[in-house]
Amino acid sequence: MKTHTTFFRHVTATCLNPAGWLYLLGILGYAGHACADDITLPEQLIGTTQGFLEYAVEDYVSKTNIEGRTEIEVNTLDPRVRMPLCDTQLSSKLQSPAEPIGRVTVKVSCEGSSPWTVYVPAQVHLYRTVVVITRPMQRGMVLDTGDVALRERDVSQLNLAYITDIDQAVGQKLARGMVQDQILGPVQLERAELVHKGDSVVISAQSSGISVRMPGEALSDGGMDEQIRVRNENSNRVVKARVTGPGQVEVSM
């Protein structure tokens, strides 16, 4: 017992390197700390990662003109991590992915006389105002203004594109069923055909304050704002017209 006590005092007096500390502390069951002046603490690694990501995210958002707000969350490191004190300034680099959004890994390195590298995981949240569905909807349903709304959501983990403009959604048809509050993306939309070939349509024309309406027949399918061929039933002439709604087209004069 006396031998172990003498040996322990010798260790604390000489302040072993971090690797030696972890080995000896594991053997002796001691919960103390190595000399703080000779190690790089986990808190320092987290602080370095936080500072690097703040700069990287700000630069990324500025260059890409993304509107939104960001939050950075650096993962807690194992408190037993004790890297040797670096005699140069720590360097940081984004290890993965290519952009500092979502789940990221930052490479923190010491390039001094005793080089080492630690990989620090973090999460960069990106909150943007996006279009969401306001009620459960089935495939094939056409979106109206009441079916969609703008909400702030964390899009950092999304694997698919999303929509930020309600006008891009209204009048479109759902390609798959969706639940309430689900974020809407282009992949979930398809063109809604408001006019079908053979449909009776109302042809409208305006010029100098004069509005003319006449019956017609659609000669092709068409969605909102699409140009289709229609036959004027009064003159039997075929003209190109823009779809303005179900059974409604407009010709230029």
C-alpha positions in Angstrom: 0.0 0.0 0.0 2.9 2.3 0.9 4.5 1.7 -2.5 1.4 2.8 -4.4 1.1 6.0 -2.4 4.7 7.0 -3.1 4.3 6.2 -6.8 1.1 8.3 -7.0 2.8 11.4 -5.4 5.6 11.1 -7.9 3.1 11.1 -10.8 1.3 14.3 -9.6 4.6 16.1 -9.0 6.0 15.5 -12.5 2.8 16.0 -14.4 2.8 13.2 -17.0 1.7 13.7 -20.6 -2.0 13.2 -21.4 -1.6 9.7 -22.7 0.2 8.6 -19.6 -2.5 10.3 -17.4 -5.3 8.4 -19.1 -3.4 5.1 -18.7 -2.5 5.6 -15.1 -5.8 7.1 -14.0 -7.5 4.1 -15.4 -5.3 1.8 -13.4 -5.5 3.8 -10.2 -9.2 4.7 -10.5 -8.3 8.3 -9.8 -10.8 11.0 -11.0 -8.5 14.0 -10.9 -7.2 16.0 -13.8 -3.9 16.4 -15.6 -2.1 19.7 -15.4 -4.3 22.1 -17.3 -1.2 24.1 -18.5 0.0 21.1 -20.5 -3.1 19.9 -22.3 -5.8 21.1 -24.7 -9.1 20.7 -23.0 -12.3 19.5 -24.8 -13.8 23.0 -24.1 -11.0 24.5 -26.2 -11.7 22.2 -29.1 -15.4 23.0 -28.9 -14.7 26.7 -28.8 -12.4 26.5 -31.8 -15.0 24.5 -33.7 -17.7 27.0 -32.8 -15.7 30.0 -34.0 -14.7 28.3 -37.2 -18.3 27.3 -38.0 -19.7 30.8 -37.2 -17.3 32.3 -39.8 -17.9 29.5 -42.4 -21.7 29.6 -42.1 -21.7 33.4 -42.4 -19.5 33.3 -45.5 -21.7 30.5 -47.1 -25.0 32.3 -46.5 -23.5 35.5 -47.8 -22.2 33.9 -51.0 -25.3 31.9 -51.7 -27.8 34.7 -50.8 -29.8 32.3 -48.7 -32.5 34.0 -46.6 -32.9 32.4 -43.2 -31.4 32.1 -39.8 -28.8 29.6 -38.6 -28.0 27.9 -35.3 -24.7 26.1 -34.5 -24.7 23.2 -32.1 -21.3 21.6 -31.4 -21.5 18.1 -30.0 -20.2 17.4 -26.5 -16.8 15.7 -26.5 -15.6 12.9 -24.2 -14.3 14.7 -21.1 -11.4 12.3 -21.0 -10.0 13.8 -24.3 -6.7 15.4 -23.3 -4.6 16.4 -26.3 -1.1 17.9 -25.7 -0.9 21.6 -25.5 -0.2 23.0 -28.9 2.6 25.5 -29.3 1.0 27.0 -32.4 -2.5 28.3 -33.1 -5.0 25.5 -33.7 -6.2 25.2 -37.4 -9.7 24.3 -38.4 -11.1 22.8 -41.6 -14.5 21.6 -42.7 -14.0 17.8 -43.2 -17.5 17.0 -44.4 -19.8 17.7 -46.1 -18.8 20.3 -48.8 -21.1 22.9 -47.4 -21.4 23.9 -43.7 -25.1 23.0 -43.3 -26.6 20.1 -41.6 -24.5 17.4 -39.9 -20.9 18.5 -40.2 -17.5 17.4 -39.1 -14.7 19.9 -38.4 -11.1 18.9 -38.5 -9.2 20.6 -35.6 -5.4 20.2 -35.9 -2.2 21.2 -34.1 0.6 21.7 -36.6 3.2 22.4 -34.0 6.1 20.4 -32.6 3.8 17.7 -31.4 1.1 17.5 -34.1 -2.3 15.9 -33.6 -5.8 16.0 -35.1 -9.3 15.8 -33.6 -12.5 15.5 -35.6 -15.3 17.4 -33.9 -19.0 16.7 -35.0 -21.5 19.5 -35.0 -25.0 20.4 -36.3 -25.7 23.6 -38.3 -29.4 24.3 -38.4 -30.8 26.4 -41.2 -34.3 27.8 -40.6 -36.1 29.1 -43.6 -39.7 30.2 -44.4 -41.1 27.4 -46.7 -44.4 26.3 -48.0 -46.2 23.6 -46.0 -49.5 21.7 -46.5 -52.3 22.9 -44.1 -54.4 19.7 -44.1 -54.1 16.0 -45.1 -54.4 15.7 -48.9 -54.5 12.9 -51.3 -52.7 12.3 -54.6 -54.2 14.1 -57.5 -55.8 16.9 -55.5 -55.3 20.4 -56.9 -53.8 22.9 -54.4 -55.8 26.0 -53.5 -54.7 29.0 -51.5 -56.1 27.5 -48.3 -54.2 24.3 -48.7 -50.8 25.8 -48.3 -49.1 28.3 -45.9 -45.7 29.8 -45.1 -44.0 28.5 -42.0 -40.4 28.6 -40.6 -38.8 25.2 -40.6 -35.3 23.7 -40.2 -34.3 22.6 -43.7 -30.8 21.5 -42.9 -31.7 17.8 -42.9 -33.9 17.9 -46.0 -32.7 15.7 -48.8 -35.2 17.1 -51.4 -35.7 20.6 -52.7 -38.4 22.8 -51.1 -40.7 25.6 -52.2 -40.5 29.1 -50.7 -43.2 30.8 -52.8 -46.9 30.0 -52.5 -47.6 31.0 -56.0 -45.4 28.1 -57.2 -47.8 25.7 -55.5 -51.3 27.0 -56.0 -53.0 25.5 -59.0 -50.6 22.5 -59.1 -51.6 18.9 -58.6 -50.1 16.6 -55.9 -48.1 13.8 -57.2 -48.4 11.9 -53.9 -50.5 12.1 -50.7 -49.3 14.5 -48.0 -49.9 15.0 -44.3 -50.7 18.2 -42.5 -47.7 20.5 -41.9 -45.5 18.6 -44.4 -43.0 20.7 -46.3 -43.8 20.9 -50.0 -41.3 20.4 -52.7 -41.2 20.4 -56.5 -41.0 16.6 -56.6 -44.4 16.4 -54.9 -46.1 18.5 -57.6 -47.1 17.9 -61.1 -49.0 20.0 -63.7 -52.7 20.2 -63.0 -54.6 20.1 -66.4 -57.4 22.6 -66.1 -58.5 22.1 -69.6 -58.7 18.8 -71.5 -58.9 18.1 -75.2 -62.5 18.2 -76.3 -63.7 20.4 -73.4 -66.0 23.3 -74.1 -64.3 26.5 -73.1 -65.0 30.2 -72.9 -62.6 32.2 -75.0 -62.0 35.7 -73.7 -60.3 38.6 -75.5 -59.7 42.2 -74.4 -58.6 45.2 -76.3 -58.8 48.9 -75.6 -61.2 48.4 -72.7 -63.5 46.1 -74.8 -64.0 42.6 -73.6 -65.3 39.8 -75.9 -66.3 36.3 -74.8 -67.2 33.5 -77.2 -67.6 29.7 -77.0 -64.8 27.4 -78.1 -63.5 23.9 -78.0 -60.1 22.8 -76.6 -58.0 20.9 -79.1 -55.3 19.9 -76.5 -54.8 19.6 -72.7 -53.4 22.5 -70.8 -52.5 23.7 -67.3 -52.6 27.2 -65.8 -50.9 29.8 -68.0 -50.1 27.2 -70.7 -50.8 28.0 -74.4 -53.2 25.5 -76.1 -55.0 25.4 -79.4 -58.7 26.1 -79.3 -61.4 26.3 -82.0 -63.7 29.3 -82.1 -67.1 27.7 -82.5 -68.6 30.9 -84.0 -66.0 31.3 -86.8 -64.5 27.8 -86.8 -61.0 29.4 -86.7 -58.3 27.7 -84.7 -56.2 30.0 -82.4 -53.7 29.8 -79.6 -55.0 30.8 -76.2 -53.7 30.9 -72.6 -55.4 28.8 -70.0 -56.6 31.1 -67.2 -58.7 28.6 -65.2 -60.9 25.6 -65.5 -62.8 25.9 -68.8 -61.3 29.4 -69.3 -58.9 30.6 -72.0 -57.7 34.0 -73.2 -56.4 35.1 -76.6 -54.2 38.1 -77.3 -55.6 40.9 -79.5 
